[in-house]
């Protein structure tokens, strides 16, 4: 049985969506990052970097959401084409997400919400970068239904995770009609809805246990 250590975070929900899409059974292990549980010794033994998600697949421990998505796609043969060009497009989007979208969104949200002191230059820098990247995605989706081409892939799952939490970074999809269409299309998939329910359930469980 696959175990997933996660919470209702953008990176965690990517893994839950992939597992639901691929029809893989899994056990969800909540890690309440709001209470700092990702910093306790038991979790750090799994991921010394102290971040969710973590996947444990028959004793194989894997961190980093993009790496987990690739592992699951290769394990099942789903959501990742074997055609060299199509496969390269998926990896292109995964690396674009990991190096650009995720840090821009995360830092924009941090400086808006969590910085101990106001940092207007940093906030403006990361917010403008996040808005620029949304524009790039919107332009790409003007000519194709999904971020890596004609098929839904793990690249779509990667981008969906942070756009699902767009408000954390103080962003909207206003002025991005193609990206809005894509977000609605992906969000309507039954597997995505189920994954979001399970992720949100972690927050509800944490609240009731407080």
C-alpha positions as CSV (number, residue, x, y, z in Angstrom):
1,X,0.0,0.0,0.0
2,X,1.3,3.5,-0.9
3,X,1.4,5.9,2.0
4,X,1.3,9.7,1.4
5,X,2.3,12.1,4.1
6,X,0.5,15.3,3.3
7,X,-1.7,18.3,4.2
8,X,-4.0,20.6,2.2
9,X,-1.1,22.3,0.5
10,X,-0.5,23.0,-3.3
11,X,2.3,20.4,-3.5
12,X,0.4,17.8,-1.5
13,X,-2.7,17.9,-3.6
14,X,-0.8,17.2,-6.7
15,X,0.1,13.8,-5.4
16,X,-3.4,13.0,-4.3
17,X,-4.8,14.0,-7.7
18,X,-2.3,11.8,-9.5
19,X,-3.1,8.8,-7.3
20,X,-6.8,9.3,-7.9
21,X,-6.3,9.7,-11.6
22,X,-4.2,6.5,-11.8
23,X,-6.6,4.5,-9.6
24,X,-3.8,3.6,-7.1
25,X,-4.9,2.7,-3.6
26,X,-3.2,4.8,-0.9
27,X,-3.3,5.6,2.8
28,X,-3.3,9.3,3.7
29,X,-1.1,10.2,6.6
30,X,-1.9,13.8,7.8
31,X,0.9,16.1,8.6
32,X,-0.4,19.3,10.1
33,X,2.0,21.9,8.8
34,X,0.0,24.7,10.6
35,X,1.1,23.1,13.9
36,X,4.7,22.4,12.7
37,X,4.4,18.7,12.5
38,X,6.6,18.6,9.5
39,X,9.5,19.6,11.8
40,X,9.2,16.7,14.3
41,X,11.8,14.0,14.4
42,X,9.6,11.3,13.0
43,X,8.7,13.2,9.9
44,X,12.3,14.5,9.4
45,X,13.5,10.9,9.3
46,X,11.4,10.6,6.2
47,X,12.2,14.0,4.7
48,X,15.1,15.9,6.3
49,X,14.0,19.0,4.3
50,X,10.9,19.1,6.5
51,X,8.3,19.5,3.7
52,X,5.2,17.7,2.5
53,X,4.4,15.6,0.5
54,X,6.3,12.4,1.1
55,X,5.4,9.2,-0.7
56,X,6.3,5.8,0.7
57,X,5.9,3.1,-2.0
58,X,6.6,-0.4,-0.7
59,X,9.5,1.0,1.4
60,X,10.7,3.4,-1.2
61,X,10.6,6.9,0.2
62,X,10.4,9.8,-2.2
63,X,10.1,13.5,-1.7
64,X,9.5,16.5,-4.0
65,X,6.1,16.6,-5.7
66,X,7.4,16.7,-9.3
67,X,9.6,13.6,-8.7
68,X,6.6,11.8,-7.1
69,X,4.5,12.7,-10.2
70,X,7.1,11.2,-12.5
71,X,7.5,8.1,-10.4
72,X,3.8,7.4,-10.3
73,X,3.4,8.1,-14.1
74,X,6.2,5.7,-14.9
75,X,4.9,3.1,-12.4
76,X,1.5,3.0,-14.0
77,X,2.2,4.1,-17.6
78,X,-0.4,6.8,-17.2
79,X,-0.4,10.6,-17.8
80,X,3.1,10.6,-19.4
81,X,3.5,9.8,-23.1
82,X,6.2,7.5,-24.3
83,X,6.6,9.6,-27.4
84,X,9.9,11.5,-27.1
85,X,8.6,14.9,-28.1
86,X,5.4,14.7,-26.1
87,X,7.3,13.4,-23.1
88,X,9.8,16.2,-23.3
89,X,7.0,18.8,-23.4
90,X,5.7,17.4,-20.1
91,X,9.1,17.6,-18.5
92,X,9.5,21.1,-19.8
93,X,6.3,22.1,-18.0
94,X,7.3,20.3,-14.8
95,X,10.7,22.1,-14.7
96,X,9.0,25.4,-15.5
97,X,6.6,24.9,-12.7
98,X,9.3,23.8,-10.2
99,X,11.7,26.6,-11.0
100,X,9.3,29.4,-11.8
101,X,5.6,29.0,-10.9
102,X,5.9,27.3,-7.5
103,X,8.6,29.6,-6.0
104,X,7.0,32.8,-7.4
105,X,3.6,31.9,-5.9
106,X,5.0,30.7,-2.7
107,X,7.1,33.7,-2.1
108,X,4.3,36.1,-3.1
109,X,2.1,34.5,-0.5
110,X,4.8,34.5,2.1
111,X,5.5,38.2,1.8
112,X,1.8,39.1,1.7
113,X,0.8,37.0,4.6
114,X,3.6,35.7,6.8
115,X,6.6,38.0,6.7
116,X,7.5,39.2,10.2
117,X,7.9,42.7,8.8
118,X,6.5,44.4,5.7
119,X,8.7,43.8,2.7
120,X,7.1,45.8,-0.2
121,X,9.9,45.4,-2.6
122,X,10.0,41.6,-2.2
123,X,6.2,41.4,-2.3
124,X,6.0,43.4,-5.5
125,X,8.8,41.4,-7.1
126,X,7.3,38.0,-6.5
127,X,3.7,39.1,-7.2
128,X,4.7,40.7,-10.6
129,X,6.6,37.6,-11.5
130,X,3.7,35.3,-10.6
131,X,1.4,37.5,-12.7
132,X,3.9,37.3,-15.6
133,X,3.9,33.5,-15.4
134,X,0.1,33.3,-15.3
135,X,0.2,35.3,-18.6
136,X,2.6,32.8,-20.1
137,X,0.4,29.9,-19.2
138,X,-2.7,31.7,-20.6
139,X,-0.9,32.4,-23.9
140,X,0.1,28.8,-24.2
141,X,-3.4,27.6,-23.5
142,X,-4.8,29.8,-26.3
143,X,-3.6,27.2,-28.9
144,X,-3.9,23.9,-27.0
145,X,-6.2,22.4,-24.4
146,X,-3.6,21.3,-21.9
147,X,-0.3,22.8,-20.7
148,X,1.9,20.2,-22.5
149,X,-0.3,19.7,-25.6
150,X,-3.5,17.9,-26.5
151,X,-3.5,15.4,-23.6
152,X,-4.0,15.8,-19.9
153,X,-0.8,14.9,-18.1
154,X,1.1,15.1,-14.9
155,X,2.2,18.6,-16.1
156,X,-1.4,19.8,-15.7
157,X,-1.6,18.3,-12.2
158,X,1.6,20.1,-11.2
159,X,0.3,23.5,-12.3
160,X,-3.2,22.9,-10.9
161,X,-1.9,22.5,-7.4
162,X,-0.7,26.1,-7.1
163,X,-3.5,27.6,-9.1
164,X,-5.9,25.9,-6.8
165,X,-4.4,28.0,-4.0
166,X,-4.2,31.2,-6.1
167,X,-5.7,33.3,-3.4
168,X,-2.8,32.5,-1.0
169,X,-0.5,34.5,-3.3
170,X,-3.1,37.3,-3.7
171,X,-3.7,36.5,-7.4
172,X,-6.7,36.0,-9.6
173,X,-7.3,34.6,-13.1
174,X,-8.9,37.8,-14.2
175,X,-7.6,38.6,-17.7
176,X,-6.6,35.0,-18.3
177,X,-9.6,33.4,-20.1
178,X,-7.6,30.5,-21.5
179,X,-6.2,29.6,-18.1
180,X,-9.6,30.0,-16.5
181,X,-11.1,27.6,-19.0
182,X,-8.3,25.1,-18.3
183,X,-8.7,25.4,-14.6
184,X,-12.4,24.8,-14.8
185,X,-11.9,21.8,-17.1
186,X,-9.3,20.2,-14.8
187,X,-11.2,21.0,-11.7
188,X,-14.3,19.2,-13.1
189,X,-12.5,15.9,-13.4
190,X,-14.0,13.4,-10.8
191,X,-10.5,12.3,-9.7
192,X,-9.5,15.9,-9.0
193,X,-12.7,16.6,-7.1
194,X,-12.1,13.5,-5.0
195,X,-8.5,14.5,-4.3
196,X,-9.6,18.0,-3.2
197,X,-12.2,16.6,-0.9
198,X,-9.6,14.4,0.8
199,X,-7.1,17.3,1.1
200,X,-9.8,19.6,2.6
201,X,-10.8,16.8,4.9
202,X,-7.3,17.0,6.5
203,X,-8.0,20.6,7.5
204,X,-11.3,19.7,8.9
205,X,-9.8,16.8,10.9
206,X,-7.1,19.0,12.2
207,X,-9.6,21.6,13.3
208,X,-11.8,19.1,15.1
209,X,-8.8,17.7,16.9
210,X,-7.7,21.1,18.1
